[in-house]
Amino acid sequence: MKLAVAVVLVVVLCAAAGLAALAWRASARAVHPGPASYAWSPTDFPELAAEEVTVDSSTGARLAGRFFPGSKRATIVLTHGYRGTQDEMLPVAAALHRSGYTVFTYDTRGCGRSGGEITFGAREQDDLISVVDHLASRPDVDSEHIGALGFSMGGATTLLAAARDPRIKAVVADSAWKTAKSWVRPSLRAVFLHPRDHFSALSVAFAELRAGVDLDDLRPVDAMRSLQKRPVLLIHGSADDVVLPADAEALAAAHVDAELWRIEGAAHGATVEPGGATTSERVAQFFERALS
């Protein structure tokens, strides 16, 4: 009997160690995901003449960015989504640039040509504030007329940063989550059934350990309360199964004057594609009103 118990115990410990090893590897992919690709590239937008810029963030990360001067000194900062690059925001940049805006895009930490590692919005918000520092110091930017637009995790990051930095006068958050946990939805079941899932409960816990962050602290829904006096436009697809539409409802409810634009049938990412809602005239008109 003792031998049988010992054998069972060894098997259980080996299985637990195996699951932990798989989750640890999955957490590495969570903070260092593979490169993203898009159906478009800078060559598809010849009207966008970029000045390549490097921003040294207060976090120590070096951020690779592009500055697109417009006919207006009013400037919009665009922040892409999780595991993306600044190329993701090219269709939006082109649309805003056609309306005369100066536009700044950048690779967030751990993505594209930027340094650092992904922290799910924790240090990304400090990086965005450093981008605003850079823009506010430029003579070709009107520091009193800076807006920000972000997609998915970039939208959440933009809300978090804007709540801390009043220089961001207006915000568009596309497919933003209300809390980091509501986005990743860590699953205990996945620990056993899908141990390589980088958002299983164990993988997420390891990712927090690797990045030195607590996802429970990342709550854009609370940040919305600090944005009551600033214009906020929320955009969300009704068919989004990555960031659930209920998150947009919760964000809107936390800001008395926030506009919520629901895009019927739009899946996650469709809004920032060429011809998507976030490339529309409505977004440019929002910034026109908000920054005038």
C-alpha positions in Angstrom: 0.0 0.0 0.0 2.8 2.4 0.9 4.5 1.6 -2.4 1.3 2.3 -4.3 0.8 5.6 -2.5 4.4 6.6 -3.3 4.0 5.7 -6.9 0.8 7.8 -7.2 2.5 10.7 -5.5 5.5 10.6 -7.8 3.2 10.5 -10.8 1.1 13.4 -9.6 4.3 15.4 -8.9 5.7 14.7 -12.3 2.4 15.7 -13.9 2.3 18.9 -12.0 5.9 19.7 -12.9 5.1 19.0 -16.5 2.1 21.3 -16.5 4.1 24.0 -14.7 6.9 23.7 -17.3 4.5 24.0 -20.2 2.8 27.0 -18.5 6.2 28.7 -17.9 7.0 28.4 -21.6 3.6 29.7 -22.6 4.1 32.7 -20.3 7.3 33.5 -22.3 5.2 33.7 -25.4 2.8 36.0 -23.6 5.4 38.6 -22.9 7.4 38.0 -26.0 4.9 37.0 -28.7 5.9 36.4 -32.3 5.9 39.0 -35.0 2.6 40.2 -36.4 1.9 40.6 -40.1 -0.8 42.6 -42.0 -2.3 42.7 -45.4 -0.8 46.2 -45.9 2.5 47.9 -45.4 3.9 51.4 -45.5 4.3 51.2 -49.3 0.5 51.0 -49.6 0.3 54.5 -48.1 2.7 56.7 -50.2 1.0 59.8 -48.9 2.5 59.2 -45.5 6.0 60.6 -45.5 7.5 59.3 -42.2 10.2 60.8 -40.1 11.7 57.9 -38.2 11.9 58.7 -34.5 13.3 57.0 -31.4 11.8 57.9 -28.0 13.6 57.0 -24.8 10.9 56.1 -22.4 11.1 56.8 -18.7 10.8 53.0 -18.2 14.1 52.5 -20.0 12.6 51.1 -23.1 13.7 52.6 -26.5 10.6 53.0 -28.7 10.7 53.1 -32.5 8.2 55.6 -33.9 7.2 57.4 -37.0 6.2 61.1 -37.2 3.9 62.1 -40.0 3.7 65.9 -40.2 0.3 67.2 -41.3 -1.1 70.5 -42.4 -2.2 71.0 -38.7 0.1 71.1 -35.7 -2.7 69.3 -33.8 -1.3 65.8 -33.3 -2.8 62.3 -32.7 -0.8 59.5 -31.1 -1.8 56.0 -32.3 -1.1 52.9 -30.2 -1.5 49.4 -31.7 -2.8 46.3 -30.0 -1.3 43.3 -28.3 1.6 41.6 -30.2 1.1 44.1 -33.1 3.4 46.7 -34.6 2.8 50.3 -35.6 2.0 49.1 -39.1 -1.3 47.9 -37.7 -2.4 51.6 -37.4 -1.3 52.7 -40.9 -4.9 52.8 -42.2 -6.0 55.0 -39.3 -2.9 57.2 -39.7 -3.7 57.7 -43.3 -7.3 58.7 -42.6 -6.4 61.2 -39.9 -3.5 62.6 -42.1 -6.0 63.2 -44.9 -7.9 65.4 -42.5 -4.8 67.4 -41.9 -3.7 66.0 -38.6 -0.1 65.4 -37.7 0.1 61.7 -36.6 2.6 59.7 -34.5 2.8 55.9 -34.5 5.2 53.7 -32.6 6.0 50.1 -31.8 5.0 49.5 -28.2 7.5 47.8 -25.8 8.5 44.3 -26.8 7.0 44.7 -30.3 8.5 45.5 -33.7 11.7 47.4 -33.3 11.1 48.6 -29.7 12.9 47.3 -26.7 11.5 46.0 -23.4 8.9 43.3 -22.9 5.1 43.4 -22.9 3.6 44.2 -19.5 -0.1 44.3 -20.6 -0.5 48.1 -20.2 1.4 48.5 -16.9 4.6 50.1 -18.3 3.0 50.8 -21.7 1.1 53.7 -20.1 4.4 55.2 -18.9 5.8 54.7 -22.4 2.9 56.6 -23.9 3.4 59.5 -21.5 7.0 59.6 -22.7 5.8 59.7 -26.3 3.7 62.7 -25.3 6.7 64.3 -23.6 8.6 64.0 -26.9 5.7 65.4 -29.0 5.1 68.3 -26.6 8.8 69.3 -26.9 8.6 69.6 -30.7 8.1 73.0 -32.3 6.0 71.4 -35.1 3.5 70.1 -32.6 0.8 72.1 -30.8 1.2 70.8 -27.3 -2.2 72.2 -26.4 -3.9 70.0 -29.0 -2.7 66.4 -28.5 -5.2 63.6 -28.9 -4.7 59.8 -28.6 -6.2 56.8 -30.2 -5.5 53.2 -29.3 -6.7 49.7 -30.5 -7.4 46.8 -28.1 -4.6 46.7 -25.5 -3.5 50.0 -27.1 -6.9 51.4 -26.4 -6.7 50.3 -22.7 -3.2 51.7 -22.4 -4.4 55.0 -23.9 -7.2 55.3 -21.3 -4.8 54.5 -18.5 -2.2 57.0 -19.7 -4.8 59.8 -20.4 -6.2 59.5 -16.9 -2.7 60.4 -15.6 -1.7 63.0 -18.3 -4.0 66.0 -18.9 -2.0 66.9 -22.0 -4.0 64.2 -23.8 -7.0 66.3 -24.6 -9.2 63.7 -26.3 -9.3 59.9 -26.5 -10.6 57.3 -29.0 -10.4 53.8 -27.6 -11.2 51.1 -30.1 -12.0 47.6 -28.7 -10.5 48.5 -25.4 -11.0 46.2 -22.4 -12.4 47.3 -19.0 -9.8 45.4 -17.0 -6.9 43.2 -18.0 -8.5 40.2 -16.4 -11.7 40.6 -18.4 -9.6 40.5 -21.6 -7.3 37.6 -20.9 -10.0 35.7 -19.0 -7.5 33.3 -17.3 -8.9 29.8 -17.2 -8.1 27.2 -14.6 -9.5 24.5 -16.8 -7.1 25.4 -19.6 -4.2 24.6 -17.2 -5.1 21.0 -17.6 -6.8 20.8 -21.0 -4.6 23.4 -22.9 -1.4 23.7 -20.9 0.3 25.5 -23.7 -2.3 28.3 -23.7 -0.5 31.5 -22.9 -3.6 32.8 -21.2 -4.3 29.8 -18.9 -4.6 30.8 -15.2 -1.1 29.3 -14.5 0.5 30.9 -17.6 -1.0 34.3 -16.7 0.4 34.0 -13.2 3.8 33.2 -14.6 3.5 36.1 -17.1 2.8 38.5 -14.2 5.9 37.1 -12.4 8.1 37.5 -15.5 6.8 41.1 -16.2 6.7 42.1 -12.5 3.1 43.3 -12.8 -0.3 42.6 -11.2 -3.0 42.4 -13.8 -5.6 43.2 -11.1 -4.1 46.8 -11.1 -4.9 47.4 -14.7 -8.4 48.8 -14.7 -9.3 51.3 -17.5 -12.9 51.2 -16.2 -11.6 53.1 -13.2 -9.5 55.4 -15.3 -12.6 56.5 -17.1 -13.7 58.4 -14.0 -10.6 60.6 -14.3 -11.6 61.5 -17.8 -15.0 63.0 -17.1 -14.1 66.4 -18.4 -12.4 65.2 -21.6 -14.1 63.8 -24.7 -13.9 60.1 -25.1 -15.1 58.0 -28.1 -15.4 54.2 -27.6 -15.6 52.0 -30.7 -16.4 48.3 -30.5 -17.5 45.6 -32.9 -20.6 43.6 -31.9 -18.9 40.3 -33.1 -15.7 40.8 -31.1 -14.9 37.6 -29.2 -11.4 38.7 -28.1 -12.5 41.8 -26.1 -16.2 41.3 -25.4 -18.6 44.1 -26.3 -19.7 44.1 -22.6 -16.4 45.7 -21.8 -17.3 48.7 -24.0 -20.6 49.0 -22.2 -18.9 49.1 -18.8 -16.4 51.7 -20.0 -19.2 53.9 -21.3 -21.1 53.6 -18.1 -18.1 54.9 -16.1 -18.0 58.2 -18.1 -21.1 60.3 -18.1 -20.4 61.8 -21.6 -18.5 59.1 -23.4 -19.7 58.3 -26.9 -20.1 54.5 -27.7 -20.2 53.6 -31.3 -21.2 49.9 -31.8 -20.2 48.4 -35.1 -22.6 45.7 -36.1 -21.0 42.5 -37.2 -17.4 43.7 -36.8 -14.9 41.2 -35.4 -11.8 42.1 -33.4 -9.5 44.1 -35.7 -12.0 44.8 -38.4 -12.4 48.4 -37.2 -8.8 49.4 -37.9 -8.6 47.7 -41.3 -8.7 49.9 -44.5 -12.3 51.1 -44.7 -13.1 50.1 -41.1 -15.0 52.3 -38.7 -11.9 53.8 -37.0 -10.6 55.0 -40.4 -13.9 56.9 -41.0 -14.7 60.6 -41.2 -16.5 60.3 -37.9 -13.3 59.8 -36.0 -11.6 62.8 -37.7 -14.7 64.9 -36.9 -14.6 63.7 -33.3 -11.0 65.0 -32.9 -12.0 68.2 -34.8 -14.7 69.0 -32.2 -12.6 67.8 -29.2 -9.4 69.6 -30.1 -10.9 72.8 -31.5 
